[in-house]
């Protein structure tokens, strides 16, 4: 039991994060100051929220490449709503964001479930469509800070116990979805649908419907993140969060979520997001261009997938050896 804990992906990732922080702090001690680490966590919160949704989708043997476009479209819509009705309560804005994001996620889920179109094809298509809709409704124009109401911009920045609301929302999402994935029938269905779809079907689980639920949750989290993103940065435009879906997938894979489905945890997605978040925040400190972020994310995906594949091969050899001994 102890050996399994010490060699688990989560434990190794915690060690890698500590080592990374130690290396950075050896040159820039201020980076590991509690206030700065709180800022790093806050900066990484949008990635954490999207990674949780992506993790659930990947568990079901699917992938959602439209999360960043969903974020951008939802962010633009709530920004335009705020400009048109600046007195609208933030609760209503949040409901619009989550509701629109959920609908966009449901569109992906229905196409995968009912039409049996490969998820990567569906989400590549909807990613482009969502970006196109942003251009149509905004006419290519930006919504800038001076056009947004103070309350609209203040919500994610409001601090509680030294941490902005944005960070607290990420913490609550981690807690809620950890409970969902480990303590509920739906959470077990997500694992079963991706781990062994045929066995799941025989067990009475509707795999297609389970995948639909995964895309719906991912869409809802993307919608919520859309409002939090545009309000925090106080700007909304067509290409907002462009390429961010790569970071989201990288966070999941680094966190031990298997692209083949059935394997992954909320904790793993959280740690993978934090690993990337620390790297992203450390790049300017160590005089490395932030444009290397995508290259680093892509390299991290390849390395993590290779490690996952190696681990799966090792498990396969162990099973074969046991079978040989049994005969």
Phi and psi restraints in degrees (value plus and minus 20) as a CYANA .aco file:
   2 UNK   PHI     -82.6   -42.6
   2 UNK   PSI     -61.0   -21.0
   3 UNK   PHI     -82.9   -42.9
   3 UNK   PSI     -59.8   -19.8
   4 UNK   PHI     -84.2   -44.2
   4 UNK   PSI     -61.2   -21.2
   5 UNK   PHI     -84.8   -44.8
   5 UNK   PSI     -64.5   -24.5
   6 UNK   PHI     -87.3   -47.3
   6 UNK   PSI     -49.0    -9.0
   7 UNK   PHI    -120.4   -80.4
   7 UNK   PSI     -15.8    24.2
   8 UNK   PHI     -89.3   -49.3
   8 UNK   PSI     135.4   175.4
   9 UNK   PHI     -81.0   -41.0
   9 UNK   PSI     -59.0   -19.0
  10 UNK   PHI     -81.9   -41.9
  10 UNK   PSI     -64.1   -24.1
  11 UNK   PHI     -85.4   -45.4
  11 UNK   PSI     -63.0   -23.0
  12 UNK   PHI     -83.7   -43.7
  12 UNK   PSI     -56.8   -16.8
  13 UNK   PHI     -90.3   -50.3
  13 UNK   PSI     -58.2   -18.2
  14 UNK   PHI     -80.2   -40.2
  14 UNK   PSI     -63.7   -23.7
  15 UNK   PHI     -81.4   -41.4
  15 UNK   PSI     -60.6   -20.6
  16 UNK   PHI     -85.3   -45.3
  16 UNK   PSI     -59.0   -19.0
  17 UNK   PHI     -85.8   -45.8
  17 UNK   PSI     -63.7   -23.7
  18 UNK   PHI     -82.0   -42.0
  18 UNK   PSI     -63.1   -23.1
  19 UNK   PHI     -83.2   -43.2
  19 UNK   PSI     -62.2   -22.2
  20 UNK   PHI     -81.6   -41.6
  20 UNK   PSI     -64.3   -24.3
  21 UNK   PHI     -84.7   -44.7
  21 UNK   PSI     -57.8   -17.8
  22 UNK   PHI     -85.0   -45.0
  22 UNK   PSI     -62.0   -22.0
  23 UNK   PHI     -84.6   -44.6
  23 UNK   PSI     -62.5   -22.5
  24 UNK   PHI     -87.4   -47.4
  24 UNK   PSI     -62.4   -22.4
  25 UNK   PHI     -89.9   -49.9
  25 UNK   PSI     -40.3    -0.3
  26 UNK   PHI     -85.8   -45.8
  26 UNK   PSI     -47.3    -7.3
  27 UNK   PHI    -123.3   -83.3
  27 UNK   PSI     -52.3   -12.3
  28 UNK   PHI    -153.6  -113.6
  28 UNK   PSI      63.6   103.6
  29 UNK   PHI     -76.5   -36.5
  29 UNK   PSI     -50.1   -10.1
  30 UNK   PHI     -85.6   -45.6
  30 UNK   PSI     -38.2     1.8
  31 UNK   PHI     -84.2   -44.2
  31 UNK   PSI     -52.5   -12.5
  32 UNK   PHI    -115.3   -75.3
  32 UNK   PSI      -8.7    31.3
  33 UNK   PHI     -83.6   -43.6
  33 UNK   PSI     120.1   160.1
  34 UNK   PHI     -70.5   -30.5
  34 UNK   PSI     -61.4   -21.4
  35 UNK   PHI     -84.6   -44.6
  35 UNK   PSI     -59.5   -19.5
  36 UNK   PHI     -90.9   -50.9
  36 UNK   PSI     -59.7   -19.7
  37 UNK   PHI     -83.5   -43.5
  37 UNK   PSI     -55.2   -15.2
  38 UNK   PHI     -84.8   -44.8
  38 UNK   PSI     -58.2   -18.2
  39 UNK   PHI     -86.2   -46.2
  39 UNK   PSI     -59.9   -19.9
  40 UNK   PHI     -82.4   -42.4
  40 UNK   PSI     -64.4   -24.4
  41 UNK   PHI     -82.3   -42.3
  41 UNK   PSI     -62.0   -22.0
  42 UNK   PHI     -83.4   -43.4
  42 UNK   PSI     -62.5   -22.5
  43 UNK   PHI     -82.6   -42.6
  43 UNK   PSI     -51.6   -11.6
  44 UNK   PHI    -107.0   -67.0
  44 UNK   PSI     -30.3     9.7
  45 UNK   PHI     -76.3   -36.3
  45 UNK   PSI     -63.3   -23.3
  46 UNK   PHI     -79.4   -39.4
  46 UNK   PSI     -59.2   -19.2
  47 UNK   PHI     -85.6   -45.6
  47 UNK   PSI     -58.7   -18.7
  48 UNK   PHI     -82.3   -42.3
  48 UNK   PSI     -66.2   -26.2
  49 UNK   PHI     -81.0   -41.0
  49 UNK   PSI     -66.1   -26.1
  50 UNK   PHI     -89.0   -49.0
  50 UNK   PSI     -56.0   -16.0
  51 UNK   PHI     -85.2   -45.2
  51 UNK   PSI     -54.9   -14.9
  52 UNK   PHI     -82.7   -42.7
  52 UNK   PSI     -67.8   -27.8
  53 UNK   PHI     -82.9   -42.9
  53 UNK   PSI     -62.8   -22.8
  54 UNK   PHI     -84.4   -44.4
  54 UNK   PSI     -58.4   -18.4
  55 UNK   PHI     -78.8   -38.8
  55 UNK   PSI     -62.7   -22.7
  56 UNK   PHI     -84.8   -44.8
  56 UNK   PSI     -61.4   -21.4
  57 UNK   PHI     -84.1   -44.1
  57 UNK   PSI     -66.1   -26.1
  58 UNK   PHI     -84.4   -44.4
  58 UNK   PSI     -54.1   -14.1
  59 UNK   PHI     -75.4   -35.4
  59 UNK   PSI     -54.1   -14.1
  60 UNK   PHI    -108.5   -68.5
  60 UNK   PSI      -4.2    35.8
  61 UNK   PHI      52.8    92.8
  61 UNK   PSI       8.0    48.0
  62 UNK   PHI    -143.5  -103.5
  62 UNK   PSI    -196.8  -156.8
  63 UNK   PHI    -172.0  -132.0
  63 UNK   PSI     126.0   166.0
  64 UNK   PHI    -140.8  -100.8
  64 UNK   PSI      80.5   120.5
  65 UNK   PHI    -109.5   -69.5
  65 UNK   PSI     -17.6    22.4
  66 UNK   PHI    -119.5   -79.5
  66 UNK   PSI     -15.1    24.9
  67 UNK   PHI     -81.3   -41.3
  67 UNK   PSI     -61.4   -21.4
  68 UNK   PHI     -89.3   -49.3
  68 UNK   PSI     -56.7   -16.7
  69 UNK   PHI     -89.5   -49.5
  69 UNK   PSI     -56.4   -16.4
  70 UNK   PHI     -80.8   -40.8
  70 UNK   PSI     -67.5   -27.5
  71 UNK   PHI     -75.0   -35.0
  71 UNK   PSI     -67.6   -27.6
  72 UNK   PHI     -86.2   -46.2
  72 UNK   PSI     -63.7   -23.7
  73 UNK   PHI     -86.7   -46.7
  73 UNK   PSI     -65.3   -25.3
  74 UNK   PHI     -82.2   -42.2
  74 UNK   PSI     -63.1   -23.1
  75 UNK   PHI     -80.4   -40.4
  75 UNK   PSI     -62.0   -22.0
  76 UNK   PHI     -86.2   -46.2
  76 UNK   PSI     -62.3   -22.3
  77 UNK   PHI     -82.4   -42.4
  77 UNK   PSI     -68.9   -28.9
  78 UNK   PHI     -88.1   -48.1
  78 UNK   PSI     -50.2   -10.2
  79 UNK   PHI     -84.9   -44.9
  79 UNK   PSI     -64.0   -24.0
  80 UNK   PHI     -89.0   -49.0
  80 UNK   PSI     -55.6   -15.6
  81 UNK   PHI     -83.3   -43.3
  81 UNK   PSI     -61.5   -21.5
  82 UNK   PHI     -85.3   -45.3
  82 UNK   PSI     -58.1   -18.1
  83 UNK   PHI     -85.5   -45.5
  83 UNK   PSI     -60.9   -20.9
  84 UNK   PHI     -94.1   -54.1
  84 UNK   PSI     -54.1   -14.1
  85 UNK   PHI    -156.4  -116.4
  85 UNK   PSI      55.8    95.8
  86 UNK   PHI     -83.2   -43.2
  86 UNK   PSI     -38.7     1.3
  87 UNK   PHI    -108.6   -68.6
  87 UNK   PSI     -18.5    21.5
  88 UNK   PHI     -84.3   -44.3
  88 UNK   PSI     110.5   150.5
  89 UNK   PHI     -79.7   -39.7
  89 UNK   PSI     129.3   169.3
  90 UNK   PHI     -82.6   -42.6
  90 UNK   PSI     -52.6   -12.6
  91 UNK   PHI     -78.7   -38.7
  91 UNK   PSI     -61.2   -21.2
  92 UNK   PHI     -87.4   -47.4
  92 UNK   PSI     -61.5   -21.5
  93 UNK   PHI     -78.8   -38.8
  93 UNK   PSI     -64.3   -24.3
  94 UNK   PHI     -82.3   -42.3
  94 UNK   PSI     -61.0   -21.0
  95 UNK   PHI     -84.9   -44.9
  95 UNK   PSI     -60.3   -20.3
  96 UNK   PHI     -83.6   -43.6
  96 UNK   PSI     -65.1   -25.1
  97 UNK   PHI     -82.2   -42.2
  97 UNK   PSI     -70.0   -30.0
  98 UNK   PHI     -86.5   -46.5
  98 UNK   PSI     -60.0   -20.0
  99 UNK   PHI     -84.0   -44.0
  99 UNK   PSI     -66.0   -26.0
 100 UNK   PHI     -85.9   -45.9
 100 UNK   PSI     -63.7   -23.7
 101 UNK   PHI     -80.4   -40.4
 101 UNK   PSI     -58.8   -18.8
 102 UNK   PHI     -83.7   -43.7
 102 UNK   PSI     -63.3   -23.3
 103 UNK   PHI     -81.9   -41.9
 103 UNK   PSI     -63.1   -23.1
 104 UNK   PHI     -83.8   -43.8
 104 UNK   PSI     -59.4   -19.4
 105 UNK   PHI     -86.2   -46.2
 105 UNK   PSI     -58.0   -18.0
 106 UNK   PHI     -84.7   -44.7
 106 UNK   PSI     -54.9   -14.9
 107 UNK   PHI     -80.3   -40.3
 107 UNK   PSI     -66.9   -26.9
 108 UNK   PHI     -78.5   -38.5
 108 UNK   PSI     -66.4   -26.4
 109 UNK   PHI     -82.6   -42.6
 109 UNK   PSI     -61.3   -21.3
 110 UNK   PHI     -85.6   -45.6
 110 UNK   PSI     -61.9   -21.9
 111 UNK   PHI     -83.4   -43.4
 111 UNK   PSI     -58.2   -18.2
 112 UNK   PHI     -93.0   -53.0
 112 UNK   PSI     -62.9   -22.9
 113 UNK   PHI     -94.3   -54.3
 113 UNK   PSI     -75.0   -35.0
 114 UNK   PHI    -104.0   -64.0
 114 UNK   PSI     -53.7   -13.7
 115 UNK   PHI    -121.2   -81.2
 115 UNK   PSI     -25.5    14.5
 116 UNK   PHI      35.5    75.5
 116 UNK   PSI      15.9    55.9
 117 UNK   PHI    -103.5   -63.5
 117 UNK   PSI     117.8   157.8
 118 UNK   PHI     -74.5   -34.5
 118 UNK   PSI     113.9   153.9
 119 UNK   PHI     -74.9   -34.9
 119 UNK   PSI     -58.0   -18.0
 120 UNK   PHI     -85.8   -45.8
 120 UNK   PSI     -54.8   -14.8
 121 UNK   PHI     -90.9   -50.9
 121 UNK   PSI     -65.6   -25.6
 122 UNK   PHI     -77.5   -37.5
 122 UNK   PSI     -71.3   -31.3
 123 UNK   PHI     -95.8   -55.8
 123 UNK   PSI     -46.5    -6.5
 124 UNK   PHI     -85.1   -45.1
 124 UNK   PSI     -60.8   -20.8
 125 UNK   PHI     -86.8   -46.8
 125 UNK   PSI     -68.6   -28.6
 126 UNK   PHI     -88.6   -48.6
 126 UNK   PSI     -50.4   -10.4
 127 UNK   PHI     -77.6   -37.6
 127 UNK   PSI     -66.7   -26.7
 128 UNK   PHI     -88.2   -48.2
 128 UNK   PSI     -60.4   -20.4
 129 UNK   PHI     -84.0   -44.0
 129 UNK   PSI     -65.1   -25.1
 130 UNK   PHI     -81.0   -41.0
 130 UNK   PSI     -62.7   -22.7
 131 UNK   PHI     -83.8   -43.8
 131 UNK   PSI     -58.6   -18.6
 132 UNK   PHI     -85.1   -45.1
 132 UNK   PSI     -59.6   -19.6
 133 UNK   PHI     -83.2   -43.2
 133 UNK   PSI     -58.9   -18.9
 134 UNK   PHI     -77.5   -37.5
 134 UNK   PSI     -65.4   -25.4
 135 UNK   PHI     -83.4   -43.4
 135 UNK   PSI     -60.6   -20.6
 136 UNK   PHI     -85.1   -45.1
 136 UNK   PSI     -68.7   -28.7
 137 UNK   PHI     -94.3   -54.3
 137 UNK   PSI     -45.8    -5.8
 138 UNK   PHI    -119.9   -79.9
 138 UNK   PSI     -29.2    10.8
 139 UNK   PHI      37.9    77.9
 139 UNK   PSI       9.1    49.1
 140 UNK   PHI      57.2    97.2
 140 UNK   PSI     -15.4    24.6
 141 UNK   PHI    -109.6   -69.6
 141 UNK   PSI     137.1   177.1
 142 UNK   PHI    -110.8   -70.8
 142 UNK   PSI     133.2   173.2
 143 UNK   PHI    -127.4   -87.4
 143 UNK   PSI      93.6   133.6
 144 UNK   PHI    -118.6   -78.6
 144 UNK   PSI     151.7   191.7
 145 UNK   PHI     -76.1   -36.1
 145 UNK   PSI     -63.3   -23.3
 146 UNK   PHI     -88.4   -48.4
 146 UNK   PSI     -35.4     4.6
 147 UNK   PHI    -108.0   -68.0
 147 UNK   PSI     -37.5     2.5
 148 UNK   PHI    -108.3   -68.3
 148 UNK   PSI     125.8   165.8
 149 UNK   PHI     -92.8   -52.8
 149 UNK   PSI     131.8   171.8
 150 UNK   PHI     -76.4   -36.4
 150 UNK   PSI     -60.7   -20.7
 151 UNK   PHI     -84.9   -44.9
 151 UNK   PSI     -58.4   -18.4
 152 UNK   PHI     -79.5   -39.5
 152 UNK   PSI     -61.1   -21.1
 153 UNK   PHI    -102.6   -62.6
 153 UNK   PSI     -43.5    -3.5
 154 UNK   PHI    -100.1   -60.1
 154 UNK   PSI     -49.1    -9.1
 155 UNK   PHI     -74.4   -34.4
 155 UNK   PSI     -74.6   -34.6
 156 UNK   PHI     -90.8   -50.8
 156 UNK   PSI     -36.1     3.9
 157 UNK   PHI    -110.5   -70.5
 157 UNK   PSI     -37.2     2.8
 158 UNK   PHI     -79.0   -39.0
 158 UNK   PSI     109.6   149.6
 159 UNK   PHI    -116.8   -76.8
 159 UNK   PSI     123.4   163.4
 160 UNK   PHI    -158.2  -118.2
 160 UNK   PSI     100.3   140.3
 161 UNK   PHI      35.8    75.8
 161 UNK   PSI      17.6    57.6
 162 UNK   PHI      62.6   102.6
 162 UNK   PSI     -20.0    20.0
 163 UNK   PHI    -144.4  -104.4
 163 UNK   PSI     112.0   152.0
 164 UNK   PHI     -82.2   -42.2
 164 UNK   PSI     138.6   178.6
 165 UNK   PHI     -76.0   -36.0
 165 UNK   PSI     -56.3   -16.3
 166 UNK   PHI     -74.8   -34.8
 166 UNK   PSI     -65.2   -25.2
 167 UNK   PHI     -86.3   -46.3
 167 UNK   PSI     -59.8   -19.8
 168 UNK   PHI     -85.1   -45.1
 168 UNK   PSI     -56.6   -16.6
 169 UNK   PHI     -82.8   -42.8
 169 UNK   PSI     -60.6   -20.6
 170 UNK   PHI     -82.7   -42.7
 170 UNK   PSI     -61.7   -21.7
 171 UNK   PHI     -82.9   -42.9
 171 UNK   PSI     -65.1   -25.1
 172 UNK   PHI     -84.0   -44.0
 172 UNK   PSI     -59.1   -19.1
 173 UNK   PHI     -82.9   -42.9
 173 UNK   PSI     -61.5   -21.5
 174 UNK   PHI     -80.9   -40.9
 174 UNK   PSI     -65.6   -25.6
 175 UNK   PHI     -84.4   -44.4
 175 UNK   PSI     -68.4   -28.4
 176 UNK   PHI     -82.0   -42.0
 176 UNK   PSI     -67.1   -27.1
 177 UNK   PHI     -97.5   -57.5
 177 UNK   PSI     -42.5    -2.5
 178 UNK   PHI     -84.4   -44.4
 178 UNK   PSI     -62.8   -22.8
 179 UNK   PHI     -84.7   -44.7
 179 UNK   PSI     -65.1   -25.1
 180 UNK   PHI     -79.8   -39.8
 180 UNK   PSI     -64.6   -24.6
 181 UNK   PHI     -95.7   -55.7
 181 UNK   PSI     -43.6    -3.6
 182 UNK   PHI    -128.7   -88.7
 182 UNK   PSI     -39.0     1.0
 183 UNK   PHI    -141.0  -101.0
 183 UNK   PSI     -19.9    20.1
 184 UNK   PHI    -141.2  -101.2
 184 UNK   PSI     140.7   180.7
 185 UNK   PHI     -83.9   -43.9
 185 UNK   PSI     -59.2   -19.2
 186 UNK   PHI     -82.2   -42.2
 186 UNK   PSI     -62.8   -22.8
 187 UNK   PHI     -80.3   -40.3
 187 UNK   PSI     -62.9   -22.9
 188 UNK   PHI     -86.7   -46.7
 188 UNK   PSI     -53.6   -13.6
 189 UNK   PHI     -85.8   -45.8
 189 UNK   PSI     -58.4   -18.4
 190 UNK   PHI     -78.5   -38.5
 190 UNK   PSI     -66.2   -26.2
 191 UNK   PHI     -84.5   -44.5
 191 UNK   PSI     -64.0   -24.0
 192 UNK   PHI     -87.4   -47.4
 192 UNK   PSI     -59.7   -19.7
 193 UNK   PHI     -82.5   -42.5
 193 UNK   PSI     -54.4   -14.4
 194 UNK   PHI    -111.3   -71.3
 194 UNK   PSI     -51.9   -11.9
 195 UNK   PHI     -89.7   -49.7
 195 UNK   PSI     -65.0   -25.0
 196 UNK   PHI    -174.8  -134.8
 196 UNK   PSI      67.4   107.4
 197 UNK   PHI     -76.8   -36.8
 197 UNK   PSI     -58.9   -18.9
 198 UNK   PHI     -86.5   -46.5
 198 UNK   PSI     -65.5   -25.5
 199 UNK   PHI     -84.3   -44.3
 199 UNK   PSI     -57.5   -17.5
 200 UNK   PHI     -83.0   -43.0
 200 UNK   PSI     -60.1   -20.1
 201 UNK   PHI     -83.0   -43.0
 201 UNK   PSI     -64.3   -24.3
 202 UNK   PHI     -83.9   -43.9
 202 UNK   PSI     -47.2    -7.2
 203 UNK   PHI    -103.4   -63.4
 203 UNK   PSI     -19.0    21.0
 204 UNK   PHI      73.0   113.0
 204 UNK   PSI      -8.8    31.2
 205 UNK   PHI    -111.2   -71.2
 205 UNK   PSI     107.7   147.7
 206 UNK   PHI    -101.3   -61.3
 206 UNK   PSI      81.1   121.1
 207 UNK   PHI     -81.7   -41.7
 207 UNK   PSI     -64.5   -24.5
 208 UNK   PHI     -81.5   -41.5
 208 UNK   PSI     -63.3   -23.3
 209 UNK   PHI     -86.1   -46.1
 209 UNK   PSI     -56.8   -16.8
 210 UNK   PHI     -84.4   -44.4
 210 UNK   PSI     -61.2   -21.2
 211 UNK   PHI     -84.6   -44.6
 211 UNK   PSI     -58.1   -18.1
 212 UNK   PHI     -79.9   -39.9
 212 UNK   PSI     -63.4   -23.4
 213 UNK   PHI     -83.0   -43.0
 213 UNK   PSI     -58.5   -18.5
 214 UNK   PHI     -84.1   -44.1
 214 UNK   PSI     -65.8   -25.8
 215 UNK   PHI     -84.5   -44.5
 215 UNK   PSI     -55.2   -15.2
 216 UNK   PHI     -84.7   -44.7
 216 UNK   PSI     -64.7   -24.7
 217 UNK   PHI     -83.8   -43.8
 217 UNK   PSI     -64.3   -24.3
 218 UNK   PHI     -79.6   -39.6
 218 UNK   PSI     -62.3   -22.3
 219 UNK   PHI     -84.6   -44.6
 219 UNK   PSI     -61.2   -21.2
 220 UNK   PHI     -82.3   -42.3
 220 UNK   PSI     -63.4   -23.4
 221 UNK   PHI     -87.2   -47.2
 221 UNK   PSI     -56.5   -16.5
 222 UNK   PHI     -86.0   -46.0
 222 UNK   PSI     -59.4   -19.4
 223 UNK   PHI     -83.7   -43.7
 223 UNK   PSI     -66.0   -26.0
 224 UNK   PHI     -78.5   -38.5
 224 UNK   PSI     -64.6   -24.6
 225 UNK   PHI     -85.4   -45.4
 225 UNK   PSI     -50.8   -10.8
 226 UNK   PHI     -79.0   -39.0
 226 UNK   PSI     -66.9   -26.9
 227 UNK   PHI     -86.0   -46.0
 227 UNK   PSI     -66.8   -26.8
 228 UNK   PHI     -79.8   -39.8
 228 UNK   PSI     -57.6   -17.6
 229 UNK   PHI     -85.7   -45.7
 229 UNK   PSI     -75.0   -35.0
 230 UNK   PHI     -88.5   -48.5
 230 UNK   PSI     -51.4   -11.4
 231 UNK   PHI     -94.5   -54.5
 231 UNK   PSI     -54.8   -14.8
 232 UNK   PHI     -90.7   -50.7
 232 UNK   PSI     -63.9   -23.9
 233 UNK   PHI    -109.1   -69.1
 233 UNK   PSI     -26.9    13.1
 234 UNK   PHI      35.2    75.2
 234 UNK   PSI      22.9    62.9
 235 UNK   PHI    -181.5  -141.5
 235 UNK   PSI     127.2   167.2
 236 UNK   PHI    -161.8  -121.8
 236 UNK   PSI     113.5   153.5
 237 UNK   PHI    -175.9  -135.9
 237 UNK   PSI     154.5   194.5
 238 UNK   PHI     -79.3   -39.3
 238 UNK   PSI     -66.3   -26.3
 239 UNK   PHI    -113.9   -73.9
 239 UNK   PSI      -0.9    39.1
 240 UNK   PHI     -81.0   -41.0
 240 UNK   PSI     118.5   158.5
 241 UNK   PHI      39.5    79.5
 241 UNK   PSI       9.3    49.3
 242 UNK   PHI     -82.3   -42.3
 242 UNK   PSI     108.3   148.3
 243 UNK   PHI      59.7    99.7
 243 UNK   PSI     -19.3    20.7
 244 UNK   PHI     -88.5   -48.5
 244 UNK   PSI     -42.5    -2.5
 245 UNK   PHI     -81.5   -41.5
 245 UNK   PSI     -47.5    -7.5
 246 UNK   PHI     -86.3   -46.3
 246 UNK   PSI     -63.3   -23.3
 247 UNK   PHI     -81.4   -41.4
 247 UNK   PSI     -59.1   -19.1
 248 UNK   PHI     -84.5   -44.5
 248 UNK   PSI     -67.2   -27.2
 249 UNK   PHI     -84.1   -44.1
 249 UNK   PSI     -60.6   -20.6
 250 UNK   PHI     -81.3   -41.3
 250 UNK   PSI     -62.5   -22.5
 251 UNK   PHI     -79.3   -39.3
 251 UNK   PSI     -62.8   -22.8
 252 UNK   PHI     -85.4   -45.4
 252 UNK   PSI     -69.1   -29.1
 253 UNK   PHI     -85.7   -45.7
 253 UNK   PSI     -62.5   -22.5
 254 UNK   PHI     -80.7   -40.7
 254 UNK   PSI     -54.9   -14.9
 255 UNK   PHI     -97.8   -57.8
 255 UNK   PSI     -13.7    26.3
 256 UNK   PHI      72.2   112.2
 256 UNK   PSI     -11.2    28.8
 257 UNK   PHI     -96.5   -56.5
 257 UNK   PSI     103.6   143.6
 258 UNK   PHI     -99.4   -59.4
 258 UNK   PSI     108.1   148.1
 259 UNK   PHI     -81.8   -41.8
 259 UNK   PSI     -43.5    -3.5
 260 UNK   PHI     -98.7   -58.7
 260 UNK   PSI     -25.8    14.2
 261 UNK   PHI      70.8   110.8
 261 UNK   PSI     140.5   180.5
 262 UNK   PHI      65.7   105.7
 262 UNK   PSI     -35.4     4.6
 263 UNK   PHI    -146.0  -106.0
 263 UNK   PSI     106.5   146.5
 264 UNK   PHI     138.1   178.1
 264 UNK   PSI     133.6   173.6
 265 UNK   PHI    -156.1  -116.1
 265 UNK   PSI     138.8   178.8
 266 UNK   PHI     -83.4   -43.4
 266 UNK   PSI     -58.8   -18.8
 267 UNK   PHI     -80.8   -40.8
 267 UNK   PSI     -62.3   -22.3
 268 UNK   PHI     -81.4   -41.4
 268 UNK   PSI     -65.1   -25.1
 269 UNK   PHI     -82.1   -42.1
 269 UNK   PSI     -60.0   -20.0
 270 UNK   PHI     -81.0   -41.0
 270 UNK   PSI     -69.1   -29.1
 271 UNK   PHI     -86.1   -46.1
 271 UNK   PSI     -58.5   -18.5
 272 UNK   PHI     -82.7   -42.7
 272 UNK   PSI     -61.4   -21.4
 273 UNK   PHI     -85.5   -45.5
 273 UNK   PSI     -61.8   -21.8
 274 UNK   PHI     -84.6   -44.6
 274 UNK   PSI     -59.1   -19.1
 275 UNK   PHI     -78.9   -38.9
 275 UNK   PSI     -68.0   -28.0
 276 UNK   PHI     -87.8   -47.8
 276 UNK   PSI     -57.3   -17.3
 277 UNK   PHI     -83.4   -43.4
 277 UNK   PSI     -60.3   -20.3
 278 UNK   PHI     -85.0   -45.0
 278 UNK   PSI     -63.4   -23.4
 279 UNK   PHI     -80.8   -40.8
 279 UNK   PSI     -65.8   -25.8
 280 UNK   PHI     -81.1   -41.1
 280 UNK   PSI     -61.9   -21.9
 281 UNK   PHI     -96.0   -56.0
 281 UNK   PSI     -44.3    -4.3
 282 UNK   PHI    -103.4   -63.4
 282 UNK   PSI     -43.7    -3.7
 283 UNK   PHI     -75.1   -35.1
 283 UNK   PSI     -69.7   -29.7
 284 UNK   PHI     -84.5   -44.5
 284 UNK   PSI     -52.4   -12.4
 285 UNK   PHI     -84.9   -44.9
 285 UNK   PSI     -58.4   -18.4
 286 UNK   PHI    -116.7   -76.7
 286 UNK   PSI      -0.9    39.1
 287 UNK   PHI      40.9    80.9
 287 UNK   PSI      19.3    59.3
 288 UNK   PHI    -131.9   -91.9
 288 UNK   PSI     114.0   154.0
 289 UNK   PHI     -80.2   -40.2
 289 UNK   PSI     114.9   154.9
 290 UNK   PHI     -80.2   -40.2
 290 UNK   PSI     -38.4     1.6
 291 UNK   PHI     -86.7   -46.7
 291 UNK   PSI     -33.6     6.4
 292 UNK   PHI     -95.7   -55.7
 292 UNK   PSI     -28.8    11.2
 293 UNK   PHI     -75.8   -35.8
 293 UNK   PSI     -66.9   -26.9
 294 UNK   PHI     -84.4   -44.4
 294 UNK   PSI     -60.5   -20.5
 295 UNK   PHI     -83.4   -43.4
 295 UNK   PSI     -61.8   -21.8
 296 UNK   PHI     -85.5   -45.5
 296 UNK   PSI     -62.0   -22.0
 297 UNK   PHI     -82.8   -42.8
 297 UNK   PSI     -64.3   -24.3
 298 UNK   PHI     -83.0   -43.0
 298 UNK   PSI     -63.7   -23.7
 299 UNK   PHI     -83.4   -43.4
 299 UNK   PSI     -58.6   -18.6
 300 UNK   PHI     -83.8   -43.8
 300 UNK   PSI     -58.5   -18.5
 301 UNK   PHI     -81.2   -41.2
 301 UNK   PSI     -67.5   -27.5
 302 UNK   PHI     -81.4   -41.4
 302 UNK   PSI     -66.1   -26.1
 303 UNK   PHI     -83.0   -43.0
 303 UNK   PSI     -65.2   -25.2
 304 UNK   PHI     -85.6   -45.6
 304 UNK   PSI     -61.0   -21.0
 305 UNK   PHI     -83.5   -43.5
 305 UNK   PSI     -60.5   -20.5
 306 UNK   PHI     -81.8   -41.8
 306 UNK   PSI     -62.1   -22.1
 307 UNK   PHI     -85.5   -45.5
 307 UNK   PSI     -60.9   -20.9
 308 UNK   PHI     -83.2   -43.2
 308 UNK   PSI     -62.9   -22.9
 309 UNK   PHI     -83.7   -43.7
 309 UNK   PSI     -60.1   -20.1
 310 UNK   PHI     -83.8   -43.8
 310 UNK   PSI     -62.0   -22.0
 311 UNK   PHI     -83.1   -43.1
 311 UNK   PSI     -60.6   -20.6
 312 UNK   PHI     -85.7   -45.7
 312 UNK   PSI     -57.2   -17.2
 313 UNK   PHI     -86.1   -46.1
 313 UNK   PSI     -58.3   -18.3
 314 UNK   PHI     -83.5   -43.5
 314 UNK   PSI     -61.3   -21.3
 315 UNK   PHI     -83.9   -43.9
 315 UNK   PSI     -59.3   -19.3
 316 UNK   PHI     -81.8   -41.8
 316 UNK   PSI     -61.1   -21.1
 317 UNK   PHI     -84.5   -44.5
 317 UNK   PSI     -59.3   -19.3
 318 UNK   PHI     -82.3   -42.3
 318 UNK   PSI     -62.2   -22.2
 319 UNK   PHI     -83.2   -43.2
 319 UNK   PSI     -62.5   -22.5
 320 UNK   PHI     -84.7   -44.7
 320 UNK   PSI     -61.8   -21.8
 321 UNK   PHI     -82.5   -42.5
 321 UNK   PSI     -59.6   -19.6
 322 UNK   PHI     -84.9   -44.9
 322 UNK   PSI     -58.9   -18.9
 323 UNK   PHI     -85.5   -45.5
 323 UNK   PSI     -58.0   -18.0
 324 UNK   PHI     -84.8   -44.8
 324 UNK   PSI     -61.5   -21.5
 325 UNK   PHI     -84.8   -44.8
 325 UNK   PSI     -55.1   -15.1
 326 UNK   PHI     -88.2   -48.2
 326 UNK   PSI     -49.8    -9.8
